[in-house]
């Protein structure tokens, strides 16, 4: 029999477009999906493309896509002006080593929910419970 899995939502995080410093959008505070549809999207996998389509309701079937497997390579290309990528607000610290700009994506707003998963009704071992409590307590600190 399959055990039920319980998802405990910790927080939601907004999607941002990431552009290079000389990109025409670099001074924008927010961008719509219509604004960016002519851009080259530098993304990391077909799964992330599918997830993005589901979350946004936007089809990327006709978009120009470049798929890379490493975030640092993706950010280097974005920094050079080769295209744009996406990142959720909770992960923006990972772009700090590159000269890139994160701009909030709107119309539609896209969020991801970060959860902790466990077997329904299961009691966590003490170290796991302390970690869960720590994450749950700090979930609203910083940008989400």
N, C-alpha and C positions, 0 to 999 in steps of 0.2 A: 504494500500500500504506500501511496505517496504521502509524505508528511506535509502538513500545511506550513507555509512559510509566512511569517508576519513581517510586514515592512513598517518600520517606525520612521516616519519622515522627520528629518532634522532641520532642513531649511530648503528654500527654493533659491535658485541663483539665475540672474538674468543673462541672456546671451548678448555678447558684444562682437562687433566686427573689429578686426585688427588690420590697420593700414600702416604703410610706411610714412616717414616724416615728410616726404615730398608728394605724397598722393593728393589728388584733388579733394579728397574728403578729410584730410588731416586736421582741419580746423573745425570740423563739424562736431556738435555735441551729441546728436542723434541721427540715425539713418533709417530709412524705411527699406523694406525688401525691394521695392520698386527702384529705389536709388541704386542698389548694388547689383541688379540682375545682369548688367552688361559686363561685370567684372570677371576676372579669372579667379575662381575659388581654389585656394590651396588647402586641401583637407586630407585627413589621414587614412580614411578607409571607406569602402563601400558601405559598411555598417553605420559609420558616422553620418554619411550622406543620407542613408535611409532614415535614421533617427531624426536628423534635421528636417527632412521632408515631412515626417509624421508630426513633429512638434510644431512646425511653422504652418503647415498646410500649403506650402509653396513647393512646386515641382522644380527640381534642378535638372530635369531631363535634357533641356536645351542649353544649360549653363556650360561655360568653359570650365573644366575641372582639371586640376593637377593633384594627383594623389601621392603623398609622401608618408613614410612611416615614423619619422622622428620630428618631434615638436621643434627642436632647435633648427633643423633644416627648413622646416616650414617658415619659421620666424625670420630666418636669414633671407629667404626668398621674398617674404613680405617687406622686409626692411629695404631690400634692393629695388622694390617697386614692381616685382613680377606678378603681383596679385594681392588678394586679401585672404584672410582666414577668419576663423571664429574662435571665441573662447568664452567660457562662462565666468562671471564676476568672481566667484570663489577661487578661480585658478589664475587670476590676473598677475599674481606675484611671479608666475613663471615666465612672463614676458619682460620682466624688469632688466634682463641682461641684453636686451635688444632695443634699438632705437625705433620703436613702433608705438602706435597710439591705439587704445581701445575706445571704441565708440558704441554707445548703447544702440541696440537694434530695436526698432519699434515698427508697428503696423505690419504684421502682428508682433506683439511682444512674445518672446519665446523664453521659457523657463525650463530648467531641469530641477527635479527634486532629488536631493541627496538623502538617502535612507540608510538605516542600519537594518539588516535582515537577520532574523533568527527563527528557529522553529517555534510555531505557535504554542504558547503555554510552557515553553522551556524555561528553566531557571539557568541563568548564566553562572559560570564559575566566577569566583571573587575577582581575579584579575580582569576578566572580560567585562564584568559588571562595573568595575572602577573605570575602565576605558570608556564604556558606554556612557556612564554618568558624566565623565569629563567632556566628551564630545557633545552630549546633550546640553550641558551647562554652558559651554562656550559657543554654541551654534549661532547665536545672534550677535556675536562680537565680530567686528570687521565687516567687510563688504560681502554681501550674499547676493 
